[in-house]
Amino acid sequence: MANILHLTKENFEEEKNKDGLLLVDFWAEWCGPCKMMMPIVDEIANDIDGQARVAKINIDDEPEIAQQFGVMSIPTFITFKNGKEIAKEVGARPKAKLLENITSNLQED
């Protein structure tokens, strides 16, 4: 099973700025759509293991990070490549749509 990173203000910048792709799931315990997406995020982490990383940020615990990236609704999924934001999806999404943002950017240099 792939490892999903749990990001905080202490490790966010370091993880975000690593080479490669990082999909970050901004979520909260009380969010129904977030809970619905949990198994999908787990599947994605397994599908892309070794090619990209997957992380979660609980917006209740880390509101500053959510604010920094303009997260107004959750779940929000932001894909970073080499530290730069390259895609943002708001709301529950099909697995294929989230994977598309990752796989299309794996091919690019």
TADATA-V450873 format. One line per field, one symbol per residue. ss: DSSP state (@ for helix, = for strand, . for the rest). Layout:
BEGIN
ss->???
END
This chain:
BEGIN
ss->...===.....@@@@@....=======....@@@@@@@@@@@@@@@@....=======....@@@@@@.......======..=======....@@@@@@@@@@@@@..
END
